[in-house]
Amino acid sequence: MPGEHMVQRLQRLINDHQIRQIRICRLGDFKLHDQSEEWSFGHEYIQVGSQPYNLNRVVTFTVIDQVLYLYF
């Protein structure tokens, strides 16, 4: 899924589910890499806290209790 499409999809998801926090996890072992209650979107990336992440590298995502989990 191209990064721009992923940005739009995640923004809708965040609004629809009233997301309060984003957590960045590794898919292989589900280890938590980063989390924040502050984020912003760029052209093909999301900045979570102070760290940018390329949305072209997102493998999957899920929402649990107003937390968006992004798996890379």
N, C-alpha and C positions, 0 to 999 in steps of 0.2 A: 504494500500500500504506500504510494508516494507520500512524502512528508507533509505536503500541504493538505492533502486529504485527511491525514491522521490528525493534524492540528484542528481542523474543523470538526472532526468526529469527537475528539477529546473535549473540545470546548463545549459541544452540545451535551456530552455525557456529564461534564462537571456541573453545568447548569441544571440539567434534568435531575441529577441525584444530589444536588446541593453539597458537593464535595468540600470537605474541610481540610483534608490533608492528602498529599501525594507521597507515596513511598516507591522508591526505586529498588528493585530486587534483581538478583541474578537468577535466570531461569533454571540453570543446571542444578543448583542446590538450594534455591529459594532464599539465599542469604540476603538480608537487608543491607543495601549499600548506602542509601541516603533517604532522608525524609524531611518534609517541611510543610508548613502551613502557608508558605508563600511561594508562588510560582508565576511565571510569565511565559508567553509563547513568542517565538520568532518565526521566521519563514519556514524552517523545517526542524526546529528544535524546541525544547521546553527547558526553561531554567527553573530548577527546583532548589530553593534556597539560593546559594551562590554558584551552583554547579550547572553548566549547560549539558543537555543530553540530546543526541541526534535521534529524532523520531523515526528516521529510516531504519534504525536498529532495533526498534521495539518488536519483540516476537509476539507477545500477547499482553493482555491487560484484563483486570477484573475490578469490580467495585464491591467492597464489603463495609457496611456501616459507615457510609459517607467518607470512606478512604478509597482513593484510586491507587491501585497497585500497577505499576508498569514493570514488565519483565523484559530484560535485555539479555 
